[in-house]
């Protein structure tokens, strides 16, 4: 397989897969936890967070680096591939800087019974999950922009 085809295969498909994955968290998985006690929901959230911590960075790295490579080697499509790479890359600082604090707090709540009991009274866990879901929609949009832009570049390639 030549490098351009390989990079194409590693650029937009991981972005679209990641978009679907993050969409499922915001649309179905985490909202289903809102109305349950923190003793049940925060360990589930921690488990989801732990399991996704391997997949999300891997797909993000693959998609970003492949799109950046295509932007470099295909000057006639530089704008499209740069957009795809930048959109996917932006999920990293967004997740770390904007979502990280709330996610860490939910994990903390899951680890201590005393903290979970307090969270049950104040509904802190519910508020944190609602905020997390809203912020995760940004990841969904950025991933979709990356994946769709890459797909359009492939379809439009001569």
Backbone as CSV, one residue per row, in Angstrom:
resi,resn,N_x,N_y,N_z,CA_x,CA_y,CA_z,C_x,C_y,C_z
1,UNK,0.838,-1.182,0.000,0.000,0.000,0.000,0.883,1.246,0.000
2,UNK,0.548,2.209,-0.814,1.372,3.414,-0.846,1.051,4.309,0.361
3,UNK,1.968,5.217,0.707,1.805,6.032,1.915,0.538,6.899,1.920
4,UNK,0.141,7.408,0.764,-1.045,8.266,0.725,-2.305,7.453,1.026
5,UNK,-2.398,6.265,0.471,-3.571,5.418,0.766,-3.587,4.997,2.235
6,UNK,-2.427,4.660,2.751,-2.348,4.275,4.161,-2.766,5.438,5.052
7,UNK,-2.238,6.626,4.765,-2.593,7.807,5.558,-4.075,8.128,5.431
8,UNK,-4.622,7.960,4.240,-6.054,8.195,4.050,-6.861,7.245,4.921
9,UNK,-6.466,5.984,4.941,-7.151,4.982,5.759,-7.061,5.307,7.251
10,UNK,-5.954,5.944,7.656,-5.748,6.267,9.069,-6.212,7.669,9.442
11,UNK,-6.768,8.414,8.499,-7.152,9.799,8.785,-8.617,9.945,9.176
12,UNK,-9.511,9.841,8.212,-10.913,10.118,8.534,-11.677,8.958,9.167
13,UNK,-11.384,7.671,8.867,-12.150,6.615,9.553,-12.015,6.638,11.084
14,UNK,-10.795,6.788,11.643,-10.726,6.887,13.107,-11.484,8.100,13.655
15,UNK,-11.486,9.195,12.905,-12.229,10.382,13.353,-13.723,10.093,13.418
16,UNK,-14.233,9.406,12.416,-15.662,9.078,12.406,-16.003,8.031,13.468
17,UNK,-15.121,7.073,13.679,-15.337,6.078,14.739,-15.364,6.767,16.099
18,UNK,-14.404,7.652,16.318,-14.331,8.381,17.582,-15.543,9.288,17.772
19,UNK,-16.022,9.869,16.696,-17.226,10.700,16.776,-18.412,9.869,17.258
20,UNK,-18.589,8.710,16.694,-19.675,7.837,17.134,-19.514,7.393,18.576
21,UNK,-18.289,7.109,18.951,-17.995,6.675,20.317,-18.334,7.777,21.318
22,UNK,-17.871,8.995,21.056,-18.149,10.098,21.974,-19.618,10.509,21.925
23,UNK,-20.230,10.368,20.768,-21.662,10.654,20.650,-22.467,9.734,21.568
24,UNK,-22.087,8.482,21.635,-22.833,7.543,22.484,-22.762,7.945,23.956
25,UNK,-21.634,8.504,24.388,-21.529,8.971,25.774,-22.487,10.128,26.041
26,UNK,-22.518,11.105,25.136,-23.351,12.287,25.357,-24.824,12.037,25.099
27,UNK,-25.124,11.171,24.176,-26.521,10.955,23.804,-27.213,9.930,24.697
28,UNK,-26.539,8.862,25.047,-27.217,7.754,25.721,-26.611,7.349,27.061
29,UNK,-25.329,7.066,27.070,-24.723,6.402,28.217,-24.751,7.242,29.488
30,UNK,-24.113,8.403,29.468,-24.029,9.214,30.682,-25.389,9.800,31.072
31,UNK,-26.207,10.302,30.139,-27.536,10.775,30.562,-28.382,9.698,31.251
32,UNK,-28.166,8.445,30.930,-28.910,7.366,31.591,-28.530,7.239,33.065
33,UNK,-27.409,7.838,33.454,-26.950,7.760,34.841,-27.439,8.914,35.709
34,UNK,-27.984,9.958,35.112,-28.348,11.174,35.843,-29.183,10.924,37.098
35,UNK,-30.219,10.144,36.987,-31.210,10.047,38.059,-30.978,8.894,39.029
36,UNK,-29.759,8.431,39.096,-29.433,7.347,40.021,-28.462,7.854,41.080
37,UNK,-28.327,7.106,42.137,-27.473,7.500,43.254,-25.997,7.472,42.846
38,UNK,-25.192,8.342,43.467,-23.764,8.371,43.131,-23.052,7.064,43.469
39,UNK,-23.596,6.303,44.403,-22.999,5.011,44.736,-23.045,4.067,43.533
40,UNK,-24.010,4.273,42.652,-24.137,3.451,41.449,-23.484,4.118,40.238
41,UNK,-23.719,5.403,40.090,-23.327,6.076,38.846,-21.851,6.426,38.755
42,UNK,-21.270,6.901,39.852,-19.871,7.343,39.748,-18.893,6.192,39.495
43,UNK,-19.088,4.994,40.077,-18.199,3.891,39.678,-18.359,3.509,38.201
44,UNK,-19.571,3.605,37.686,-19.789,3.322,36.261,-19.077,4.368,35.416
45,UNK,-19.216,5.647,35.800,-18.538,6.715,35.063,-17.026,6.510,35.103
46,UNK,-16.503,6.152,36.274,-15.058,5.909,36.392,-14.622,4.769,35.471
47,UNK,-15.411,3.716,35.411,-15.109,2.586,34.535,-15.111,3.019,33.066
48,UNK,-16.114,3.779,32.667,-16.173,4.283,31.287,-14.969,5.164,30.980
49,UNK,-14.634,6.023,31.926,-13.497,6.928,31.750,-12.190,6.151,31.625
50,UNK,-12.030,5.140,32.457,-10.813,4.325,32.428,-10.682,3.566,31.113
51,UNK,-11.763,2.955,30.679,-11.707,2.169,29.444,-11.501,3.043,28.210
52,UNK,-12.056,4.231,28.213,-11.900,5.098,27.041,-10.540,5.790,27.014
53,UNK,-9.813,5.757,28.124,-8.525,6.459,28.175,-7.462,5.836,27.278
54,UNK,-7.670,4.636,26.795,-6.730,4.035,25.839,-7.183,4.269,24.405
55,UNK,-8.466,4.147,24.162,-8.993,4.253,22.803,-8.976,5.685,22.267
56,UNK,-9.429,6.623,23.062,-9.565,8.002,22.583,-8.222,8.603,22.165
57,UNK,-7.172,8.551,23.002,-5.893,9.123,22.553,-5.307,8.421,21.329
58,UNK,-5.488,7.108,21.249,-4.947,6.357,20.113,-5.602,6.788,18.808
59,UNK,-6.923,6.821,18.789,-7.625,7.235,17.568,-7.356,8.698,17.236
60,UNK,-7.260,9.532,18.259,-6.966,10.951,18.039,-5.588,11.123,17.416
61,UNK,-4.600,10.422,17.946,-3.239,10.502,17.407,-3.178,9.995,15.973
62,UNK,-3.800,8.860,15.703,-3.810,8.316,14.339,-4.428,9.302,13.356
63,UNK,-5.600,9.782,13.679,-6.322,10.666,12.773,-5.589,11.990,12.566
64,UNK,-5.120,12.585,13.658,-4.431,13.876,13.564,-3.148,13.762,12.755
65,UNK,-2.327,12.774,13.068,-1.042,12.657,12.368,-1.226,12.280,10.902
66,UNK,-2.167,11.396,10.600,-2.403,11.027,9.201,-2.947,12.211,8.407
67,UNK,-3.853,12.969,8.996,-4.398,14.145,8.308,-3.325,15.210,8.105
68,UNK,-2.472,15.399,9.110,-1.380,16.369,8.975,-0.406,15.936,7.878
69,UNK,-0.104,14.653,7.815,0.761,14.131,6.756,0.143,14.391,5.385
70,UNK,-1.151,14.124,5.246,-1.829,14.355,3.959,-1.847,15.837,3.604
71,UNK,-1.968,16.701,4.601,-1.913,18.146,4.335,-0.540,18.532,3.790
72,UNK,0.481,17.848,4.249,1.843,18.130,3.802,2.107,17.607,2.393
73,UNK,1.667,16.384,2.099,2.013,15.759,0.813,1.008,16.038,-0.304
74,UNK,-0.143,16.575,0.023,-1.155,16.890,-0.998,-1.459,18.390,-0.968
75,UNK,-0.582,19.200,-1.582,-0.767,20.650,-1.502,-2.100,21.130,-2.073
76,UNK,-2.645,20.398,-3.040,-3.923,20.816,-3.629,-5.095,20.606,-2.658
77,UNK,-4.882,19.835,-1.611,-5.927,19.609,-0.601,-5.446,20.010,0.801
78,UNK,-4.486,20.880,0.838,-3.888,21.271,2.117,-4.917,21.855,3.085
79,UNK,-5.810,22.687,2.577,-6.803,23.319,3.448,-7.709,22.261,4.104
80,UNK,-8.179,21.308,3.312,-9.084,20.283,3.839,-8.401,19.416,4.896
81,UNK,-7.192,18.957,4.573,-6.509,18.065,5.507,-6.002,18.803,6.741
82,UNK,-5.635,20.068,6.594,-5.248,20.865,7.760,-6.447,21.069,8.677
83,UNK,-7.605,21.337,8.082,-8.834,21.478,8.873,-9.139,20.186,9.619
84,UNK,-9.028,19.064,8.924,-9.294,17.764,9.557,-8.324,17.504,10.712
85,UNK,-7.047,17.784,10.486,-6.041,17.561,11.534,-6.265,18.494,12.720
86,UNK,-6.517,19.767,12.428,-6.708,20.742,13.505,-7.953,20.438,14.332
87,UNK,-9.040,20.098,13.666,-10.280,19.795,14.397,-10.081,18.605,15.328
88,UNK,-9.427,17.575,14.835,-9.206,16.402,15.687,-8.230,16.732,16.807
89,UNK,-7.177,17.480,16.500,-6.208,17.835,17.533,-6.847,18.664,18.644
90,UNK,-7.763,19.553,18.295,-8.387,20.429,19.291,-9.170,19.669,20.360
91,UNK,-9.512,18.415,20.093,-10.192,17.639,21.133,-9.278,17.373,22.327
92,UNK,-7.973,17.380,22.103,-7.022,17.088,23.188,-7.016,18.200,24.234
93,UNK,-6.728,19.463,23.853,-6.764,20.499,24.886,-8.172,20.726,25.447
94,UNK,-9.191,20.558,24.608,-10.557,20.733,25.109,-10.841,19.725,26.226
95,UNK,-10.514,18.483,25.973,-10.773,17.440,26.968,-9.928,17.680,28.225
96,UNK,-8.664,18.021,28.041,-7.766,18.186,29.186,-8.089,19.441,29.998
97,UNK,-8.259,20.560,29.310,-8.421,21.832,30.012,-9.851,22.116,30.454
98,UNK,-10.813,21.746,29.652,-12.197,22.105,29.953,-12.975,20.984,30.651
99,UNK,-12.682,19.757,30.329,-13.461,18.639,30.864,-12.745,17.889,31.988
100,UNK,-11.439,18.037,32.059,-10.639,17.244,32.984,-10.986,17.424,34.446
101,UNK,-11.238,18.649,34.866,-11.522,18.916,36.276,-12.801,18.200,36.729
102,UNK,-13.854,18.309,35.940,-15.112,17.647,36.288,-14.989,16.135,36.277
103,UNK,-14.254,15.632,35.291,-14.054,14.184,35.204,-13.270,13.671,36.409
104,UNK,-12.235,14.413,36.807,-11.446,14.014,37.978,-12.299,14.028,39.246
105,UNK,-13.162,15.028,39.347,-14.028,15.117,40.528,-15.001,13.931,40.580
106,UNK,-15.555,13.551,39.456,-16.449,12.388,39.426,-15.712,11.111,39.835
107,UNK,-14.472,10.987,39.421,-13.668,9.822,39.817,-13.398,9.861,41.324
108,UNK,-13.109,11.055,41.860,-12.903,11.195,43.309,-14.153,10.777,44.080
109,UNK,-15.303,11.226,43.620,-16.566,10.875,44.276,-16.752,9.361,44.283
110,UNK,-16.358,8.718,43.209,-16.558,7.266,43.102,-15.701,6.471,44.077
111,UNK,-14.635,7.068,44.567,-13.672,6.316,45.377,-13.961,6.324,46.879
112,UNK,-14.705,7.317,47.381,-14.920,7.425,48.826,-16.401,7.437,49.161
113,UNK,-16.779,6.587,50.083,-18.188,6.481,50.487,-18.694,7.784,51.114
114,UNK,-17.871,8.417,51.938,-18.269,9.665,52.591,-18.555,10.753,51.557
115,UNK,-17.717,10.835,50.545,-17.889,11.834,49.487,-19.130,11.512,48.654
116,UNK,-19.376,10.237,48.404,-20.580,9.836,47.652,-21.845,10.195,48.423
117,UNK,-21.820,10.009,49.741,-22.989,10.343,50.561,-23.269,11.843,50.505
118,UNK,-22.210,12.635,50.571,-22.384,14.091,50.480,-22.901,14.471,49.095
119,UNK,-22.366,13.837,48.071,-22.793,14.114,46.698,-24.259,13.762,46.495
120,UNK,-24.702,12.717,47.170,-26.109,12.324,47.051,-27.022,13.413,47.605
121,UNK,-26.581,14.075,48.658,-27.390,15.140,49.264,-27.380,16.400,48.408
122,UNK,-26.231,16.733,47.828,-26.108,17.976,47.056,-26.362,17.791,45.567
123,UNK,-26.432,16.536,45.127,-26.563,16.191,43.701,-25.383,16.694,42.868
124,UNK,-24.232,16.810,43.521,-23.029,17.265,42.817,-22.695,16.349,41.647
125,UNK,-22.798,15.055,41.851,-22.470,14.097,40.787,-23.358,14.314,39.567
126,UNK,-24.629,14.593,39.795,-25.573,14.818,38.691,-25.207,16.087,37.924
127,UNK,-24.912,17.146,38.667,-24.531,18.412,38.031,-23.244,18.258,37.223
128,UNK,-22.284,17.525,37.779,-21.025,17.297,37.069,-21.240,16.483,35.796
129,UNK,-22.102,15.482,35.867,-22.364,14.665,34.676,-23.088,15.467,33.602
130,UNK,-24.048,16.280,34.001,-24.760,17.115,33.026,-23.778,18.060,32.342
131,UNK,-22.908,18.670,33.125,-21.904,19.583,32.557,-20.947,18.825,31.638
132,UNK,-20.517,17.641,32.068,-19.599,16.833,31.272,-20.222,16.485,29.927
133,UNK,-21.480,16.091,29.933,-22.168,15.728,28.687,-22.230,16.928,27.747
134,UNK,-22.588,18.090,28.275,-22.652,19.295,27.434,-21.290,19.598,26.823
135,UNK,-20.246,19.480,27.620,-18.905,19.763,27.112,-18.437,18.687,26.136
136,UNK,-18.878,17.472,26.317,-18.483,16.394,25.416,-19.077,16.579,24.019
137,UNK,-20.179,17.308,23.911,-20.751,17.579,22.586,-19.750,18.338,21.710
138,UNK,-18.878,19.130,22.319,-17.834,19.823,21.548,-16.910,18.791,20.905
139,UNK,-16.553,17.744,21.643,-15.731,16.669,21.064,-16.442,15.990,19.906
140,UNK,-17.741,15.794,20.048,-18.520,15.173,18.978,-18.452,16.035,17.719
141,UNK,-18.672,17.334,17.879,-18.665,18.245,16.726,-17.274,18.314,16.096
142,UNK,-16.235,18.439,16.913,-14.873,18.502,16.366,-14.511,17.220,15.622
143,UNK,-14.860,16.088,16.182,-14.602,14.815,15.504,-15.364,14.700,14.198
144,UNK,-16.617,15.159,14.211,-17.427,15.116,12.987,-16.846,16.034,11.919
145,UNK,-16.407,17.221,12.316,-15.778,18.143,11.358,-14.544,17.485,10.753
146,UNK,-13.728,16.878,11.585,-12.522,16.211,11.095,-12.860,15.070,10.143
147,UNK,-13.749,14.196,10.565,-14.093,13.029,9.753,-14.774,13.378,8.447
148,UNK,-15.731,14.280,8.502,-16.472,14.651,7.288,-15.579,15.441,6.338
149,UNK,-14.743,16.326,6.874,-13.818,17.076,6.014,-12.848,16.123,5.319
150,UNK,-12.330,15.161,6.056,-11.440,14.167,5.449,-12.145,13.332,4.396
151,UNK,-13.356,12.916,4.693,-14.133,12.135,3.724,-14.399,12.945,2.461
152,UNK,-14.757,14.210,2.632,-14.999,15.071,1.462,-13.725,15.255,0.643
153,UNK,-12.583,15.340,1.318,-11.312,15.466,0.594,-11.029,14.208,-0.223
154,UNK,-11.310,13.048,0.348,-11.079,11.790,-0.373,-12.025,11.678,-1.556
155,UNK,-13.283,11.987,-1.351,-14.276,11.892,-2.426,-13.969,12.906,-3.527
156,UNK,-13.465,14.071,-3.145,-13.173,15.114,-4.123,-11.818,15.002,-4.785
157,UNK,-10.992,14.049,-4.341,-9.650,13.887,-4.901,-9.728,13.382,-6.331
158,UNK,-8.883,13.936,-7.173,-8.871,13.537,-8.589,-7.880,12.438,-8.831
